[in-house]
Amino acid sequence: MSERLACVDIGSTWTEAALVEPPAGRLMETRQAPTTPSDAVAGVLAATEGWGAPVRACSSAGGGVRGFTRRDWRRAPSPRGRSTIG
């Protein structure tokens, strides 16, 4: 089986995630979770829970996601136990 990748869009209201298998881009599953303005990583974790895939995230929120640091992203899952910032 190919390694999977969690593609996440952090919106101002919803965080939407898609689990894909590169390189063909096969869509395996989609989910969404509420975005918490004071802790946007919580929405990422909720939307990708149990996938065990590295996370690549972007933001469609007006003005982007403010206040994120590399430390925040260390909470995002990675199959090798390391954070993945994308």
C-alpha positions as CSV (number, residue, x, y, z in Angstrom):
1,M,0.0,0.0,0.0
2,S,1.2,3.5,-0.8
3,E,2.0,6.0,2.0
4,R,-1.0,8.2,2.6
5,L,-1.1,12.0,3.0
6,A,-3.6,14.1,4.9
7,C,-4.4,17.3,2.9
8,V,-6.0,19.9,5.2
9,D,-7.7,23.3,4.6
10,I,-8.1,25.4,7.8
11,G,-11.1,27.7,7.1
12,S,-12.5,30.3,9.4
13,T,-15.4,28.1,10.4
14,W,-14.5,24.5,9.3
15,T,-11.3,22.5,8.9
16,E,-11.6,20.1,6.0
17,A,-9.4,17.1,5.5
18,A,-8.8,14.7,2.6
19,L,-6.8,11.4,3.0
20,V,-5.1,10.7,-0.3
21,E,-2.7,8.1,-1.7
22,P,0.0,9.8,-3.8
23,P,1.2,9.8,-6.6
24,A,-2.1,8.9,-8.3
25,G,-4.0,11.1,-5.8
26,R,-6.6,8.5,-5.0
27,L,-9.1,9.9,-2.5
28,M,-9.5,7.6,0.4
29,E,-11.7,9.6,2.8
30,T,-12.8,13.1,3.7
31,R,-13.8,14.6,7.0
32,Q,-14.4,18.0,8.6
33,A,-14.2,19.5,12.1
34,P,-15.0,22.9,13.5
35,T,-12.1,25.4,13.4
36,T,-11.3,26.7,16.9
37,P,-10.0,30.3,16.4
38,S,-7.9,30.2,19.5
39,D,-6.4,26.8,18.7
40,A,-6.6,25.9,15.0
41,V,-4.4,22.8,15.4
42,A,-7.3,21.2,17.4
43,G,-9.5,21.2,14.3
44,V,-6.6,19.6,12.3
45,L,-6.2,16.9,14.9
46,A,-9.9,16.2,15.1
47,A,-10.3,16.0,11.3
48,T,-7.4,13.7,10.8
49,E,-7.7,11.5,14.0
50,G,-6.7,7.9,13.4
51,W,-5.3,8.4,9.9
52,G,-1.7,8.2,11.0
53,A,-0.7,10.2,7.9
54,P,1.6,13.2,7.6
55,V,-0.4,16.5,7.4
56,R,0.0,19.2,4.7
57,A,-2.1,22.2,5.6
58,C,-3.1,25.5,4.1
59,S,-5.7,28.1,5.1
60,S,-8.6,29.5,3.2
61,A,-9.6,31.7,6.2
62,G,-9.7,35.4,5.4
63,G,-6.4,36.8,6.5
64,G,-4.9,33.3,7.0
65,V,-4.4,31.5,10.3
66,R,-2.6,33.9,12.6
67,G,-0.5,33.1,15.6
68,F,0.7,29.7,14.4
69,T,4.2,28.7,15.3
70,R,6.3,25.7,14.5
71,R,5.6,24.5,18.1
72,D,1.9,24.4,17.3
73,W,2.5,22.2,14.3
74,R,4.5,19.7,16.3
75,R,1.1,18.5,17.6
76,A,0.1,17.4,14.1
77,P,0.4,13.7,13.4
78,S,3.2,12.0,11.5
79,P,3.6,8.3,10.8
80,R,7.2,8.4,12.1
81,G,6.4,10.2,15.3
82,R,7.7,13.5,14.0
83,S,5.8,16.7,13.1
84,T,5.2,17.6,9.5
85,I,4.8,21.2,8.5
86,G,3.5,21.8,5.0
